[in-house]
Amino acid sequence: MNEQSFSDRSDFEPLPNSAIVYRALLRKPWINEDTGLVQSEAYYLRKNKNEQGISVNIASACSPEQCAARFKKCYGVARLEVGVFAS
């Protein structure tokens, strides 16, 4: 999903496995200061906002710098690889 506003999730085409997306880290506590690793809280859905998924930017459409520049404060950008979770 992209930061652009769309009215319905069905507007999105599924991303292929191995596609790269960026997640803007908008809260300082989302990054562990000692390790530099992203905390799991950066990926939680906010139930009070009835979220259906996390906001990401598709790497083929923007750089990490462009992703961060969309916000007044951004503490970092996480790089994620899309894939199917197999248990």
N, C-alpha and C positions, 0 to 999 in steps of 0.2 A: 504494500500500500504506500502511497505517496502522500506527502504533505498537502498536495493539492486537494481542494474540496470536491468531493463527489457525494451524491445523494444516496448511493446504495452500493454495497459491496459487490453486487453483481456487475458493476461497471468495470471491474478489474479483470484482466486476463490473468490466469494462473502463471506464476513464474516457473521457469524450468528448474530442475534440481541443479545445484551448483551456481545459480545466479547469485550475485553479490548485492547486498543492500546495506545502507547505512542507517544507524539509529543515532539521532542527536541526543546527547546526554545533557539534559537541561537542569539537573540538580547536582550540586557538588557532592552530596553523600552517595551518589550512584557510583563513584569511583573510589576504590580503596586507596588512600593516600600512601600506604606503606608498599603495596604491591603494584599499584597501577591497574589492577584488574577491575572490570565492571561488576558491580553488585547485581544480584538477581532482581532487586527492586526496580531496576531500570526497565524491566520487561513485564511488570505486573500490569494487569488491566485494572482500570479504575471503575469499580462496580457502580459508584454513585454517578458516573458519567455514561453508564450503559455502553461501554466500549466493546467493540466486536474484534478488535485486533490492535496491534501496536502500529504507530506511525513510523514509516521508514521511507527512505529515498532510494530509488534504484540506481546502482552505481553506474550503469551504462548511460544514465541521463544526467548525472551530476557528480561532482567530485566531493570528497569529504569537506573541503573548504567551503564549497557552495552550500552543502548541507548545513554546516555550522552557521554560515552567514545569514540564514533565514530567521535567526533568533537574536534577541537582544543579548542574552547570556547563554552561552553554550560552553560547557566544561570539557567537552570532548566529543568524539564521534566513534561509535562502535561499528566494526565491520562484521557483518553476518553472512554466512553462506546458507542459501535456501536449500532445504532438503526434506525428505520424508523421514520421520522418526520411526525406526523399526524396533520393536521390543522383543 
